[in-house]
Amino acid sequence: MRITTLAAGLLTVLVAAFLVMPAVVSMVAGVSVSYARGVSECLTLDWIVEVWRLYADTIVRSIAIALATVAVTLLIGVPAAYALVRRGGRLARVAEEIVTLPLAVPGLALALALIITYGGVRDLRGSSAFIVIGHVLYTLPFMLRSVMAVLQSIDWRLLDEGAASLGASPWRRFVDVVLPNARPGILAGALTVVTLSIGEFNLTWMLHTPLTKTLPVGLADSYASMRLEIASAYTLVFFLMIVPLLVAMQMLSRIGARREARP
Amino acid sequence: MTATQGVAHGASLSVRRAGKTFPGGVVALQPTDLDLPAGEILVLLGPSGCGKTTLLRLVAGLAAPDPGGAVLFDGVDVTGTPIERRRVGMVFQSYALFPNMTVAENVGYGLKVRGEPRAAREAEVGRLLAMVGLADLADRPVDRISGGQRQRVALARAIAIRPKVLLLDEPLSALDAALRERLRIELAGLLRRFAITAIHVTHDQAEAMAIGDRIAVMRDGRIIQLGTPEDIYARPVDPFVASFVGTMNRLPGRLVAGSTADEVFFRPEAVTVGPPGAGPLAARVVAAIFFGAHRRLTLDVDGHVVEADIASDRPVRVGDAVSLALDAARLHVFSEPSGRIDGC
């Protein structure tokens, strides 16, 4: 009994280490003067400064695109989720499936379809908005699912009927009662969308132009053309951006679970 | 004392041939007529699935009656008016309190929606909370108060808009038995003080007796009997009502020769328990449960179960042979075949 527990623990640590090591090595490489000579040599922040000098625009653009994407998915996704749970039935399920379809299609294919269809519009093709469109297509199902799930868990229909009996119009019911109580799900959806948008590579790689590179595209570029330390420092920057978002998501889902557990 | 007292006592309510058929053809409510004078409290009583909640939702405006049906408040047809413009106060089974608001905000929401100025709103909310005994919980979030307190918040919130009709959908059923019993009396008192037209839905006959001015016993989507609690208890129209309200014994037999009914019904209090030979029916005590002032006996009469009450100081034990006499004035017979008498 003892021995099997110990063995299981050891195995878990080994597997975890195997999975985590590459990330750690990469991050350490990003602050090493020379990766080839090892960590013992010296640590430096020069590479991170260099990354900022070379790729600041991609970092800023990625954040801007993520914010634009989350704004659009909120604007479309929240009312759409409400409409879908309100209507219910087969039609709503079909609509949900259609919106979810982009998840099943490879990002490259989706990007290709977008380029074939709208690539002719030169101003759109060359702008970051084109990437935002791709990201919205890809992230909308996550927002939709998250909001629909929270609406179902808060029993929106009962709250809606309660507010209606007190004289509130459908719009006021939505704003005063449904939205505030759906907030944990909406926030979780928004964080998921931001995280996915910042990390998205497949679609973005096809859709970008030399003037609209995002962080992951820049990463690929640095892996291909820069020295290892810069690419690693770049990865470190990416981690620093994405980890707080992941932690926030985890905390939100825990709050949601606690709320549901309450009688 | 309060604005809710003395001013608006609510509207009179009429329901005309209102039925409800759900998609798929299930008839939840047969075309039903109902008249409620202003200020009366009506209880819809029946087992689950009997149509009582459906009738309540038709009156509320949460569901529309089948074509031909109508709902009138003070003689005005409101059938096509959505709930938000009907001015009905609704207390839901699970209360439907808004978790994003405090107790006071919940109670004041209806007034806020109506654009009532803040000061007037706060005064009214304060008065209502005092009335239901929750004044010191005004700023609590509604998920930090007990079930009984939530129920009172829901009631205060529904009353705040000075509704024409107050509708209560099994408001006590989410509470545990002891609390339910206490709140039943409290709720009956509050409703009397509000003096408002109200419909209260329940499947609990004791609750119906405590709260209703009149009771409508429902089954299979129709009202079977409508009357005061005393009427329903003393003069049930059929075996279903007789057995659903209070305890009812049944024995095979005929009241008079030539009558078609072959069963007689009687309440425990119509039975006099005496020593063997004193009464016409011989019985044996199967169980005796102590209730304080009285003892409820379960008796075996020729293989039939009869329940009767005796004073608890009488020395009757399980296994004793006794005799029963029935009060002829309190026997019921029903001409229709009694058939199935439980469930909908």
Contacts between the chains, C-beta under 8 A, distances in Angstrom:
chain1	res1	chain2	res2	distance
A	154	B	99	7.6
A	155	B	94	7.8
A	158	B	92	6.5
A	158	B	94	6.5
A	158	B	96	4.7
A	159	B	96	5.9
A	159	B	98	6.3
A	161	B	62	5.9
A	161	B	83	7.4
A	161	B	90	7.4
A	161	B	92	7.2
A	161	B	96	6.5
A	162	B	90	7.1
A	162	B	92	6.3
A	162	B	95	8.0
A	162	B	96	3.2
A	162	B	97	7.4
A	162	B	98	7.0
A	163	B	98	7.3
A	163	B	109	7.1
A	163	B	113	7.9
A	164	B	62	7.8
A	164	B	82	7.4
A	164	B	83	4.8
A	164	B	84	4.8
A	165	B	60	6.7
A	165	B	62	7.9
A	165	B	83	5.6
A	165	B	84	7.5
A	165	B	88	6.2
A	165	B	89	7.0
A	165	B	90	3.7
A	165	B	158	7.2
A	166	B	84	7.8
A	166	B	109	5.5
A	166	B	110	3.5
A	166	B	113	6.0
A	166	B	157	7.0
A	166	B	158	7.9
A	166	B	161	5.9
A	167	B	84	5.2
A	167	B	85	7.4
A	167	B	87	7.1
A	167	B	110	5.6
A	167	B	113	4.9
A	167	B	114	5.9
A	167	B	161	6.2
A	168	B	84	6.0
A	168	B	109	7.6
A	168	B	113	4.7
A	169	B	84	6.1
A	172	B	113	6.2
A	176	B	98	7.8
A	176	B	109	7.4
A	176	B	113	7.9
A	177	B	98	5.3
A	177	B	100	7.3
A	180	B	98	8.0
A	180	B	100	3.9
A	181	B	98	7.1
A	181	B	99	5.7
A	181	B	100	5.3
A	183	B	100	7.9
A	262	B	143	6.1
